[in-house]
Amino acid sequence: MISLSAKVRFFLYGYPTDMRKSFEGLGGLVRCHLQEDVQSGDVYLFINRRGDRIKLLVWDRDGFWIHYKRLEKGRFRRSSDSQSSPEISYSDLVMLLEGIDLKKGKKSVRYGR
């Protein structure tokens, strides 16, 4: 089971990603562009062009997990320096997933019932 904690490293791919990519395609981005070992157990994050979808890719001892989230309202905001330094902290990951703009520190509007 995937465990998102401060004990693993998190890498945010700095460019918009085609969400049709699956295990091999996302793993190729990790190897070629981030130059990291995709089987390290680290978590790799990919956001689409519109910013309403995110995928997390992680190796779990004997296989890959992909976690995929689509927002009904709002956007995931990647930081402007994610291209130069893709590693983010656990707290930045939580803020990103909760809708907090990492640059401004403001929470964006999200869907609610």
N, C-alpha and C positions, 0 to 999 in steps of 0.2 A: 504494500500500500504506500502511496506517496505521502511524504511528510514534509510540509512546508514549515521550516523552522530556520532559525538563525545559524544552524550548524552546516547548512549547505550554501553553496554560492549561487547567485542568480545573475543571469546575463540577459539583457534586453537587446535584441537585434534592432539596430538603429534605422532601418529602412522599412517602408511598407512591404508587407509580405502577402503573396497570393495565398489565400486561405484554402485553396484546393490542394496545396502541398500536404503530404502526409509524412510518415516516418522517414522515408528515404530522402525526400525533398528538403525537409526541415533539417535533417541530419547533415545533408550536404551544405546547407547554409552555415551550420555550426562549424564544420570542418574547414570550409573554404574561406569564409568571411570573418568569423570570430577566431578561427585557428585554435579551437579547443577540442578536447576529446569528448565526443558526444556520449561515450559510455562511462563518464567520470562520476555520474550521480548528481551532477550539478543540474540546475533547472534553467531552461532556455525559453525566453518569452518572445513571441512574435505577434505584431499588431498589424491589421490590414490598413489599407489606404484611408478608408473612411474613419477608422478608429473605433468602430463599434464591435469589433471582434478581436479576441485574443486567444492564442494557443500557447500552452505550456508543454514543453517536451522534456521528459526526464527518463533516464535509464534506471531500472529497478532490478538489480542483480541478474535477472534472466530475460529481460525484455523491456520494451519501451512503453511508456504511458504518454498519451496525449490528452490534455485537459483543454476543453474548448468552451469559451463563453461568448455569447452574443447578447449585446445590450439592446433592450427595447427602446431606450431613450438615453442620450448622453454619449460620451466618448471617453476612451482611454487616452490619456495625454502622456505622450512620451516626452522625456526631457530633451532639450536641444543638444546636450552633450553626450547623448546615448550612442552617437556614431563614433566619437573619439574614445570614450571610456564606457564600454558596454556593461561592466559589472555594476549591479545595484545592490543596495543593502536590503535586508529583510523588511525593515520599516518602510523603505521606498516601495517595495513590492506590495505591501499591505495598503499603503496609501494609493498606489496606482489602481489596485483592484477595487478599492472603496470609492474611487472617483475623485480623489484629491489631485489637483494639478500640482505636479512636483515643482514647477517653476514659481507659481503664485501662492501655493499653499492654501488654495480655496477649493471647496468641494463643489463639483459640478452637479447639475440637475440630473437626476436619475429617475427611472420609471418607478412609480409607486401605485398601489391600488387603494 
